[in-house]
Amino acid sequence: MLKWKTFADMAINKNCSVPREEYLDYMTFRRNERPLFTEIFGPLIGLKEEWEAQGASGDELDFSAFPYRCEARGFVPVNTGREGGRSPETLEETADFKIWRDELGRTMKLSKSAATLPVPLDYPVKTMDDWMELRPLYEFSESRFGENWEGTARKHLGEKKVVCVSIPGGFDLPRALMGEEQLCLAYYRQPELVRNIINTVGETALKVLNRVSSRVQIDLLSVHEDMAGNCGPLAGPSQVREFIAPYYRQIWEMLAARGARLFDQDSDGNMNPVIDAFLEAGVNCMHPMEPAAGMDIVRVREQYGSRLAFYGGIDKHVLRGTKCDIVEELEYKIPPMVRTGGCVIALDHRIPNGTPLENYRFYISKAWEIMEGCGAGK
């Protein structure tokens, strides 16, 4: 029986003590005094139960026991994505799974024992007419500005948090509407449909973030794509440059001109084939840099230098091996990252089930031992 079942249950308690300016300088290669070390996502469902059975303390189960060194972030409460939609409707629910119809009209299925994120079983957009019915959910309106958004942003600044805003993914949003297969075909068969979707969200994001950035300092722009698997990205450099890059650039160039410093893209999988195209579009930070998919942060740093910061990059699967495996992974990756900066050392995604608590404890202590051996302190 699972005690921790939801996405919120997987949240972790980190002591985020690195001040805003230090973090921004470190990630933009202006200052490299001490390394950063964190856990990006936390455990997979079921791991907390495993660790509790292995004798984990309460502080270990909420992760406050582990000595991370990372920044605090504060998001401005404005919305650049979908606004509104239909009321969700539960279609079927058992002890093992839940099926419902979501705000976009998609049929969604969640495996309660294995996942925190649901899988779409169908998609609402096949034609331009389908998109036109949903398009009002992505158009600009005053309701996109949360209550006291400006005061919240200034409070983040006063607390030395990194002030963040986000935009919908240029791949991720059309994929959510059309599905991966149909989107990939639409680049060739329905390019105007893809452009209309991206242009609509781009115009909305530009209007919202123009107002925000004209009144308060924005530090970091984030975008979620998740557009790649082990064999590579689902959109190649030509699709990135034709469809996604213009959208990215119009927003990032405005924010960068007003002092924003990091454009952080979230995508699992092998992103190597499209890194150059996204750098051209303004991205200067990526995560989580999955080793199992071919993302080697040592080689990426050798190739791109200070053009690309990142966080993650430590193979999560190694933690299920031996302590020698863990040492080999850390000794290969940590010293060049400490030397060059611009990398928050972290596992490349959620901690997998089957990771012994003793191995995780060893990973944390060994990582700090290596960092301190490179002349870095906590």
N, C-alpha and C positions, 0 to 999 in steps of 0.2 A: 504494500500500500504506500503510495507516494504522499509525503507530507508537504512537499514543495512542488506545486503543479503549474503555476502560471508564470507568464513572462515577468511579472512584478516580483514573484518569489525568487527569481534568478538574479535580481539586482544585488550588487555588492557594495560594501561600505569601505570606501577608500579615503585616506587622509590626504586630500588634494591641497598641498601646501605651497606649491611652486607659484610665485607671483606672476601675474599676467605678462609684464615686460620681459622677465627672464625667459618665460616659455616662448614668447614670440621671437625674441632675439636668438634663442637656441634653435628654433625650428626654421629660421631664415638664415642660419649660418653666420650671424653677427657676433655671437658670444657662445663660448663652449667651456663653461667653468665646471659644471657637474652634470653627469648623465641623468636622463629621465628613465623611469622604469615603472611599468604599470600592468594592470590586467584590463584588457579592453572590454570584454563582454561578460566574463564570469563563467559559471558552470553550465553544462547541459543538464536537462531534466534527468533526475535520478542520481546524479553525482553526490549531492548533499546527503542523501540517504546512505550511500556507500561510505562516505567519510564519517558520518555519525556512527555507523557500525564499527568503524576503525578507531573510534575514540576521539574524534575531533571535538575541540572545545566550541562553545558558542561563538567566540571571537573568530575562530577559524571558519566556521560555517557562514558567517556574514562577511568574512575576508578582512575584517578590521585588524586581525592579528598580524597581517603580513605587511612588511615595510616597503610600500610603494613610494615612489617620488614622482608626482605628476601635477598637472595644472587643474584648477577648477574652471569649469565652463558655465556660462550663463546664456541661455537663448532668449532673444527678444521675442515676446509673444505676438508675433504676426504670422499670417498664413499665406504662403505662396502657392499652395497646392489645391486640392479639392476643397470646396466650401459647400457643405450640405450634401444632399443625396437622399435616397429612400431610406425608410426605417428598416434596420436589419430584422430578419425573420428566421427563427429557428425552424428547420425542416425535420431534423432527426437528432436525437442525442442518446447515447448509451454511456456505459461506464468507460468505454474505450475511445470513443470519438464523438465529435459534434459536427453536424452539417447545417449550414445556414445560408441564407441569401444576404449579401452584404449591401452596403450603400450604393454600389455601382450596379447592383443586380446580378453579380457573379454568385455562383454556387461555390461555397467554400467548405473545406473539410479540414478539421484539426484532429490529429492523433494525440490524445491526452497523455499517453504514457511515453511519447517519444519526441514531442516537438512543442515549441512555444509559438511557432508561426504556422498559419494555415496554408493549404494548397488550393489554388483555384481549380475548379473542375470545368468551368466554361468562362467565356468572356463576352462582354456586351458589344464590342465594336468590330464589325466586319466591313461596313461601308461608310461612306461620307455621311449618309443620312443618319446612321447609328451614332456617329460622333456628334453631329449637330444637336441631337437630343440631349447629349451629356455636356456639351460644350459650356452651357451657362454655369455649370459647377466649377469651371476653371477660369471664368472671366473675372475681371476686377470688380470689387465692390468695397464700400467702406467697412463692411463687417469683417474684413480681413485683418483689421487692426484691433488687437486685444485691449482690454481695459488697462489704462495707464501704462501702455507699452513703453512710452518714452521714460517714465519714471523708473520702470523696471530695468531698462537698459542702463540708466545712470546709476542705479543701485549696484548693478553688476560691476560697473567700472569702479565705483567706490570701494567695493569689496575685492578689488584686484583680480576679478574673474576675466577670462577671455570671452569677449562679447561675440556671440555667434548668431548667424542667420542661415537659413537653408533654402534650397530650391529643389523642385522635383527633378528626378533624373531624366536626361534626354533620351536614354534608352529605357530606364525603369518605368516611367509613366506610360509611354505607348505600349510597353510589354504588359503592364497591368490591365490596360484596356483591350488589347488584342491577343495576348498570348505570344510566347516567344516565336513559334513557327510562323504565325501569320504576320508578325512584325517583320521578321527577316525576309519574308516574301514581299511584303509591302514596300520595302525599300526599292524594289524593282517594278512591282506591278501597280502600286498605289502611292507613289512618292508624294503626291499632293496631299493625301490624307495624313501621312506622317508629318509633313511640313506644317499643316494646319494645326495639328495637335501641339507640336513643339512651339510654333509661333504664338499660339494662344497663351500657353503657360509662360512663355518668355515675356510677352507684353504685360501680363499680370505681375510677374515677379519683378520686372523692371519698374513698374509704377509703385509697387509696395516698397521695394528696397531703395528706390530713389528718395522717397519721403523719409524713410528711416535713416538712411545714411546722411541725409542733409541736416539732421538734427542731433544725431548721436554718433559716436565713433564705433564702427564695426571693425572687428579684428579678423574674423574667420567666416568664410563662406563654405558651407558643407553641401555635398550632393551625394545621394545614394543611388548607385547604379546596379551593383550585383549582376554584371553582364558577361561573366566569363566562367568557364569550367576548366577542368584539368587540361583540355586540349587547346584552349585559347578563348578569345572573346567571341561573342555571337554577332558583333558588328565589327567590321574591319576598319583599317585606317581611312579608306575612302568614304565609308558611311559616317564615321566620326567627323571627318572634315566637312562633308556635305550637309549633314543634318544636325549634328549635335554641337560642333564647334561654334557656329555663329550664335547660337543660343547662349552658350557659356560665355563667349567673349563680350557680348553686349552688357551682360550683368557684371562680370568680373572687372572689366575695364572701368566701369563707373565706380565700383567699390574700391578698387585699387587706387584710383585717382584721389579718393577721399581717405586714404590711409589704411585700408584693409591689407593684411599681410599674408594670410594663408587661404588658399583655395584647396580644400581637402575633399578628395573623392574616396568613397567607400565602395570597393568591389572585391569580392572573393575571386578566386580562380587565377588563371594565367593571363595577366594584362600586358605582358611584354610586347606583343605585336602592336599595341595601340598607345604605348607610353609617349612616343614622340608626338603623335597627333594630339593627345590631351595636353602635353606641355605647350604646344602651339596655341591651344585653346585657353590657356591660363592656369591650368592645374599646376600646383607646386608642392602638393602633399598627397600621398596615397596611403590607404590601409585596407586590409590587414596584412598584405604581402604573404600569401600562402605558399610555404615551401613545397607542400605535396603537389601543388599545381605548377611548380617550376619557378616560383618567385624567390630568387636568392638575393637577399639584401646586400650581401657583400659584392656580388657581381653588378647589381643595379647601381650601387654607389660608385663602383669603379667606372661604369659607363656614363653616368649622368652627373656625378659630383654634386655640387651645391645647387644644381637646377631642380632637384627633387628631394624633398624630405619625406619621411614615412614613419609609421609606427606599426608594431607587430613584428612579423618576420621570424619569430622563434617557433620551430616546429612543435605543435601541440602533441603530435603523436609520439614524439620522443619520450614524453613523460610517462608513457605506458611501457617503456623499455627498461633498460638497466640504468644504474647511476653512471656507468661509463658512457652510455649513449648520451645522457644529459650533458655530461662534462664535454664530450666531443662537440656537441652542437653549440654550447655556450662559448667554448674556447675558440671556435671558428668565427663566430659572429660578433661577440661583444667587443673584443679589442678594436677592430676597425671602426665600429660604430662609436665607441667612446672617443677615439682619436679624431674622427671627422665631425661628430655632432649631427644635428638635424635628424635624429632618429630616437623615438621613444621605444626602448626595448620592451617587448611584450610578446606573449603568445599570439599566434596568428588567427585565433578565433576562440570560441568557447572551449573550456577544458573538457575533454571527452570522458565519457563514462569508462570505467576501468582504469582510471588514473589513480594509483595508490596515494593516499594522503602523505605517506612518508616520502614518496618521490616528489610531491609538490613542495613539501617543506624543504627538501634537499635542493630543488630547483631554485627556490627563492634565496636560500643562503649561499649557494654556489654562484648565482648570478652576481650577488653583491660582493662576494669574495673576489671574483674576477674583475669587476668594475673597480674595486678598491685597489687591486693589484695593478691596475692601469693608471693609478694616481688619482682616482676619483673617490670622493667621500659622500656619505649619505646626507 
